[in-house]
Amino acid sequence: MSRSNITDEDLRAYLAEHLPATRMAMIEQSLRDSDLLRRQLALLARDNDHGGYSVGEVWRRGRLSCPTRGQLGAYLLQALDDAPREYIDFHLQIVGCRVCNANLADLQQASASAPEKQRRRRKYFESSAGYLRRDG
């Protein structure tokens, strides 16, 4: 990837870790190869720290386009209508939002371990049932 293909918006998204992993890696390699690009990144980082925000930057920092964890859970359970499901597909696969993909992976892991947790709770309850007092 040449330095000319990397815009200020790319670098801001790189700083905020809002890019897909492959794009992050390409920009990182370009940063290693270009002193000029590293200086440009440093200037953008300084501007961000001093409140140099565009509407797009506020939108990205606030993650205003990201679905909620509840919406991701409904997506995982295939309980969404077409429009929200298609948007989340786009957001996860095309935009490649790392935060939402990590949230979805966490929800998938929790969902996979749910039967084991239920079995463990039942076992604990059954083993302690004789210790419960009956008021009466």
MIKE-250266 format. One record per residue: x, y, z of N, C-alpha, C, CB in turn; residue in one letter. Coordinates in steps of 0.2 Angstrom, whole numbers. Each point is the difference from the previous one (the first is absolute). Glycine has a CB too. Layout:
<atoms>
ATOM     n_x     n_y     n_z    ca_x    ca_y    ca_z     c_x     c_y     c_z    cb_x    cb_y    cb_z   aa
ATOM       X       Y       Z       X       Y       Z       X       Y       Z       X       Y       Z    A
...
</atoms>
This chain:
<atoms>
ATOM     n_x     n_y     n_z    ca_x    ca_y    ca_z     c_x     c_y     c_z    cb_x    cb_y    cb_z   aa
ATOM       4      -6       0      -4       6       0       5       6       0     -10      -6       6    M
ATOM       8      11     -11       5       6       0      -3       5       5       3      -3     -12    S
ATOM       1       7      14      -2       6       5      -5       4      -3      12       0       4    R
ATOM     -12       1     -11      -5       4      -3      -7      -3       0       8       4      -7    S
ATOM      -9     -10       9      -7      -4       0      -2       1       7       3      -8      -9    N
ATOM       0      11      14      -2       0       7      -2       8       1       8     -10       4    I
ATOM     -14      10      -2      -3       7       1       1       2       8      -8      -1     -10    T
ATOM       6       7      11       0       2       7      -6      -4       4       5      11      -3    D
ATOM     -10     -12      -1      -6      -4       3       3      -7       2      -9       7      -6    E
ATOM      12     -10       1       3      -7       2       5       0       6      -1      -2     -12    D
ATOM       5       7      13       4       1       5      -4       1       7       9       4      -8    L
ATOM     -14       0       8      -4       1       6      -4      -6       2      -1      12      -4    R
ATOM      -1     -16      -1      -3      -6       1       5      -5       3      -9       2      -9    A
ATOM      15      -2       6       5      -4       3       2       1       7       5       0     -11    Y
ATOM      -5       7      13       1       2       7      -5      -3       4       6      10      -4    L
ATOM     -12     -10       2      -6      -2       4      -1      -7       0      -5      11      -2    A
ATOM       9     -15      -2      -1      -7      -1      -7      -2      -3       8      -2       9    E
ATOM     -10       6     -14      -7      -1      -3       1      -3      -7      -4      10       6    H
ATOM       9     -13      -8       1      -3      -6       0      -7       1       6      10      -5    L
ATOM      -7     -14      -1       1      -7       0       7      -2       1     -10      -1      -7    P
ATOM      11      -5      10       7      -2       2       5       1      -6      -5      -8       9    A
ATOM       3       6     -15       4       0      -6       2       7      -2      -6     -11      -4    T
ATOM       1      15       4       2       7      -1       4       3       5     -11       2      -6    R
ATOM      10      -3      12       5       2       6       7      -2      -2     -10       0       9    M
ATOM      10      -7     -11       7      -2      -1       3       3      -6      -3     -11       5    A
ATOM       0      13     -10       2       3      -6       3       7       2      -8      -7      -8    M
ATOM       4      11      12       2       6       2       6       0       4     -12       4      -1    I
ATOM      12      -9       6       6       0       4       6      -2      -4      -7      -4       9    E
ATOM       7       0     -14       6      -1      -4       2       6      -3      -4     -12      -2    Q
ATOM      -1      16      -1       2       6      -3       3       5       5     -10      -1      -8    S
ATOM       7       1      14       3       5       5       7      -2       1     -11       1       6    L
ATOM      13      -8      -5       7      -2       1       4       2      -6      -4      -9       6    R
ATOM       2      10     -12       4       1      -6       0       8      -1      -3     -11      -5    D
ATOM      -1      15       8       0       7      -2       0       5       6      -6      -3     -10    S
ATOM      12       6      10       1       5       6      -5       6      -1      12      -3       0    D
ATOM     -14       5      -6      -5       5      -2      -7      -2       3       7       4     -10    L
ATOM      -9     -10       9      -6      -3       2       0       0       8      -1      -7     -11    L
ATOM       6       5      14       0       0       7       0       7       3       7     -10       0    R
ATOM      -4      15      -3      -1       7       2      -8       3      -1      13       2      -3    R
ATOM     -16      -4      -3      -7       1      -1      -4      -3       5       2       1     -12    Q
ATOM      -1      -7      14      -4      -3       5       1       3       7       2     -11      -6    L
ATOM       4      13       8       2       4       6      -4       6       0      11      -5       1    A
ATOM     -11       9      -6      -4       6      -1      -8      -1       2       9       5      -8    L
ATOM     -11     -10       4      -7      -2       1      -2      -2       7       0      -3     -12    L
ATOM       5      -1      15      -1      -2       7       0       6       5       5     -11      -3    A
ATOM      -1      16       2       0       6       4      -6       4      -1      13       0      -1    R
ATOM     -15       1      -5      -6       4      -2      -6      -3       4       4       3     -11    D
ATOM      -5     -10      11      -5      -4       3       0       2       8       0      -9      -9    N
ATOM       6       9      11       1       1       8      -2       7       1       9      -9       1    D
ATOM      -9      14      -5      -1       7       1      -7       2      -2      12       2      -1    H
ATOM     -16      -7       0      -7       1      -2      -2       2      -7      -1       4      11    G
ATOM       6      -7     -16      -1       2      -7      -5      -6      -3      11       6      -1    G
ATOM     -17      -5       2      -5      -5      -2      -5       2      -5       1      -4      11    Y
ATOM      -2       0     -16      -5       1      -5      -6      -4       2       9       1      -9    S
ATOM     -14       0       5      -7      -4       2       2      -7      -1      -7      10      -4    V
ATOM      11     -12      -1       1      -7      -1       4      -3       5       0       2     -12    G
ATOM       5       2      15       4      -2       6      -5      -1       6      10       5      -5    E
ATOM     -14      -1       6      -5       0       6      -4      -7      -1       0      13       2    V
ATOM      -2     -14      -8      -5      -5      -2       4      -7       2      -6       7      -9    W
ATOM      13      -7       6       4      -6       1       1      -1       8       5       1     -12    R
ATOM      -3       4      15       2      -1       7      -5      -2       5       8       9      -2    R
ATOM     -14      -6       0      -6      -2       4      -3      -7      -2      -2      12       1    G
ATOM       5     -15      -7      -3      -6      -2      -7       0      -2       9      -6       6    R
ATOM     -11      12      -9      -8       1      -1      -3      -5      -5       2      12       3    L
ATOM       2     -15      -7      -2      -4      -5       0      -7       2       4       7      -9    S
ATOM      -1      -9      15       0      -6       3      -6      -3       3      12       2       2    C
ATOM     -14      -8      -4      -6      -3       4       1      -1       7      -3      -5     -11    P
ATOM      -2       5      15       1      -1       7       2      -7       1      -8       9       3    T
ATOM      10     -11       3       1      -7       2      -6      -4       0       9       3       7    R
ATOM     -15       0      -5      -6      -3      -1      -2      -2      -7      -4       6      10    G
ATOM       5      -1     -15      -1      -1      -7       4      -6      -2      -3      12      -2    Q
ATOM      10     -12       4       4      -5      -2      -2      -7       2       9       8       0    L
ATOM     -12      -8       6      -3      -6       3      -6      -3      -4       4       4      11    G
ATOM      -8       1     -13      -6      -2      -4       2      -2      -7      -7       8       6    A
ATOM      13      -5      -8       2      -2      -7       3      -8       1       3      12      -3    Y
ATOM       0     -13       8       3      -7       1      -5      -5       1       9       5       6    L
ATOM     -15      -3      -3      -6      -4       1      -4      -1      -7       0       3      13    L
ATOM       2       1     -18      -4       1      -6      -7       2       1       7      -9      -5    Q
ATOM      -8      14      10      -6       3       2      -1       7      -3       0      -7      10    A
ATOM       3       9     -15      -1       7      -3      -3      -1      -6      10       4       5    L
ATOM     -14       2      -7      -3       1      -6       6       1      -6     -11       5       6    D
ATOM       9      -5     -12       5       0      -5       4       6       0      -8      -6      -7    D
ATOM       5      12       8       4       6      -1       5       1       6     -10       5      -5    A
ATOM       9      -7      11       5       1       5       5      -6      -1      -8       5       8    P
ATOM       6     -11     -10       5      -5      -1       4       1      -6      -8      -8       5    R
ATOM       6      11     -10       4       2      -6       5       6       2      -9      -4      -8    E
ATOM       7       8      12       4       6       3       6      -3       4      -9       8       0    Y
ATOM       7     -13       4       5      -3       5       5      -4      -4      -8       0       9    I
ATOM       6      -4     -14       4      -3      -5       5       4      -3      -9      -8      -2    D
ATOM       6      14      -1       5       5      -3       5       3       5     -10       3      -8    F
ATOM       8      -2      14       4       3       5       6      -5       2     -10       7       4    H
ATOM       8     -13      -3       5      -5       2       4      -2      -6      -8      -4       9    L
ATOM       6       3     -15       3      -3      -5       4       5      -5      -8     -10       1    Q
ATOM       4      15      -3       3       5      -4       4       5       3     -10      -2      -8    I
ATOM       7       5      13       3       5       4       6      -3       4     -11       7       1    V
ATOM       9     -13       1       5      -4       4       2       3       7       5      -3     -10    G
ATOM     -11       6      13       1       3       7       3      -5       5     -10       8      -2    C
ATOM      16      -7       4       3      -4       5      -3      -1       7      11       3      -6    R
ATOM     -14       3       8      -3       0       6      -6      -5       0       4      12       3    V
ATOM      -8     -11      -8      -7      -4      -1       2      -7      -1      -6      10      -4    C
ATOM      11     -11       0       2      -7      -1       2      -4       6       3       3     -12    N
ATOM       1       1      16       2      -2       7      -6      -2       5      11       6      -2    A
ATOM     -16      -1       2      -6      -1       4      -4      -6      -3       0      12       2    N
ATOM       0     -13      -8      -4      -6      -3       4      -6       2      -4       7      -9    L
ATOM      10      -7       9       4      -6       2      -1      -2       7       9       3      -9    A
ATOM      -9       3      13      -1      -1       7      -7      -3       2       8       9       2    D
ATOM     -13      -7      -6      -7      -2       1       0      -8      -3      -5      12      -1    L
ATOM       8     -13      -4       0      -7      -3       3      -5       6       1       4     -12    Q
ATOM       5      -2      15       3      -4       5      -4      -1       6      11       5      -4    Q
ATOM     -15       1       6      -4      -1       6      -6      -4      -2       3      11       4    A
ATOM      -5     -11     -10      -6      -4      -2       2      -8       0      -4      10      -7    S
ATOM      10     -11       5       3      -7      -1       1      -3       7       5       3     -11    A
ATOM      -3       2      16       1      -3       7      -6       0       4      11       4      -1    S
ATOM     -17      -1      -1      -6       0       4      -3      -7       2      -3      10      -6    A
ATOM       3     -15       2      -2      -6       2       4      -3       6      -4      -3     -12    P
ATOM      10       4      12       5      -2       5      -2       3       6       9      -3      -8    E
ATOM     -10      10       8      -1       4       6      -7      -3       3       6      10      -5    K
ATOM     -11     -11       1      -6      -2       2       1      -7       4      -6       6      -9    Q
ATOM      10     -11       6       1      -6       3       3       1       7       1      -6     -12    R
ATOM       4      10      12       4       1       6      -5       3       6      11       2      -7    R
ATOM     -15       3       5      -5       3       5      -5      -6       2       1      11      -6    R
ATOM      -3     -15       2      -5      -5       2       4      -5       5      -6       1     -11    R
ATOM      12      -2       9       4      -5       4       1       3       7       6      -5     -10    K
ATOM      -4      12      11       1       3       6      -7       0       4       9       7      -5    Y
ATOM     -14      -5       2      -6       0       3      -2      -7       3      -4       9      -8    F
ATOM       5     -14       4      -2      -7       2       4      -2       6      -3      -3     -12    E
ATOM      10       5      12       4      -2       5      -1       4       7       8      -4      -9    S
ATOM     -11       9       8      -1       4       6      -8       0       2      10       7      -3    S
ATOM     -14     -10       0      -7       0       1      -2      -3       7      -2      -1     -12    A
ATOM       6      -3      15      -1      -3       7       2       5       5       2     -11      -4    G
ATOM       2      16       2       2       5       5      -5       6       1      11      -3      -2    Y
ATOM     -16       3      -2      -5       5       0      -5      -1       5       1       2     -12    L
ATOM      -3       3      16      -5      -1       5      -7       1      -2       9       4       8    R
ATOM     -13      -7      -5      -7       1      -2      -3       4       6      -1     -11      -7    R
ATOM      -2      17       5      -4       4       5      -7      -3       0       8      10      -1    D
ATOM     -10     -11       7      -7      -2       0      -3      -2       6       2      -2     -11    G
</atoms>
